């Protein structure tokens, strides 16, 4: 069925639970797993505007560490389960765009991701990366809730 699963994670507990399920899916299918974490970009003008230019490297290091904390446990879980897994960290303002691009670049044939289930005005105002991926993906998306 599927041979390569893309598993986006934001590092939250919901994403961690979804990752366990996505890992189980990959194992049951004998599929490869790519796990993805995105962090926001910091542009120099943003830093200057907030008087924090001298902290740019600290800011970058903070996000790298956050990405490692999100990715490493999933990589370990996959290794323990005997699933081939690669981890990808990208800096981006629009995670949904990166999810779709990485799925194509890495030859994934399904995206497995969590949904926080926002409803009502919150969903309208904040939007959902999951909905954006569902709307624009050319490959199947499995939403775990």
Buried (B, 14 or more C-beta within 10 A) or exposed (E): EBEBBBBBBBBEEBBBEBBBBBBEBBBEBEBBBBBBBBBEEBEEEBBEEEEEEEBBEEBBEEBEEBBBEBBEBBBEBBEEBEBEBBBBBBBBEEBBBBBBEBBEEBEBBBBBBBBBEBEEEEEEEEEBBBBBBBEEBEBEBBBBE
